[in-house]
Amino acid sequence: MSTLTATPGQTIGPFFHYALPFDGDRELVAPGTPGAVLLHGTVTDGAGAPLQDALVEIWQADPAGVVPQRTGSMRRDGHTFTGFGRSSTDITGRYTFTTLEPGSVDGGLPFFGVTVFARGLLNRLFTRAYLPLDGAEPDALLTSVGDRAGTLVVERDEHGLRFDVRLQGEGETVFLTYPGHS
């Protein structure tokens, strides 16, 4: 009897724009809310071409550094901050979120947890988008990636906070793996 071996998953689609968006998905807070900031950027492939069919999710703490633990993160009521958002990219590979800047959790550097889904990926990708360090010491993760740490830090610009994601190639964003997850 032969031993069967696992085969990799296969992409089907992408169908992100049809099945995953929901009303208010990219608005963690309403535009104009005190303290609201625009988190935006582009998702590009290894050649630097924009991906118009990617999906970006963020998970974050609130400005006080408290990680929200509320049900109904996909139902926006206009006043409950759930710390979760989802944005599909447009034809130029651009995504946007209206949110609040995350605070420090347990004294660590403030960051957005970022997940990227895109064509050609067998599994989603995980990364972090740290707020600008502004003189703060890098944490263990930033230190461990050396000169690539810049791919994990957002930049302030005239629109808010910019975080670009490069899936591979020169300037590739650092992606994280978790034990037991592929």
Secondary structure, 3 states (H helix, E strand, C coil): CCCCCCCCCCCCCCCHHHHCCCCCCCECCCCCCCCEEEEEEEEECCCCCECCCCEEEEEECCCCCCCCCCCCCCCCCCCCCCCEEEEECCCCCEEEEEEECCCCCCCCCCEEEEEEECCCCCCCEEEEEECCCCCCCCCHHHHHCHHHHHHHECEEECCEEECCEECCCCCCCCCECCCCCC
